[in-house]
Amino acid sequence: MAAGSVEALRHRAVDSRPLAIDAEKTSRISFIQKPDGYLPGYAFKVPPIVAVVDEGGNVVPSAQDWIEVTLLDKDLVPRPLCSFSLLGAPVCQTSIKAVNGIAIFSGLRVDTAGKGYTLQFGKRGGGYKTVTSDSFDVNVGPAFQLIV
C-alpha cells in the first residue's frame, strides 16, 4: 500500500449508528471475592464479597440494594446459616445493604458440617440474576467448647 493511500484512509469518513449505553442498567449479582475456609461454627476465613453489576460487568456504585445469601445443600434445599449464637463471635448477617454497589458478608458461617453446600446471593425481593458459589464442604473441626 502506497503512503498516499494510508493518508487517504486516515481521513475517510465513516457512518455509524448511534450506540446507546446504559451503565446504570443492573442485571445481576457478581462475586468480587469468593468465600473460603469452612469450619462449622466459625466465620469463613475469606468472607464472600458480591457486587451489583451492569450488563457489562461493571460495579454500579449507585446500587444500595439489600443483598441476601441462602445456604443450599447438595440437593438445593435451603439450610440455616448462623443457626446459633456464640458469645464473642462476630455478628452473622444473611442480608446486607450494598454500599456503592458492594456487599461484604463478614462473619458469615455454616454451623453444621456437610458436603456439597453452595451459597446463593440475590437481591431481596428478586429483580437481579443471582450468583451461586462453587460447591464446598464443611468438615468437622476441632472442638470449641467442653461442657462438664
Summary of the structure (lengths in Angstrom):
residues: 148
radius of gyration: 22.9
end to end distance: 89.7
largest distance: 92.8
contacts: 363
relative contact order: 0.24
helix: 5%
strand: 34%
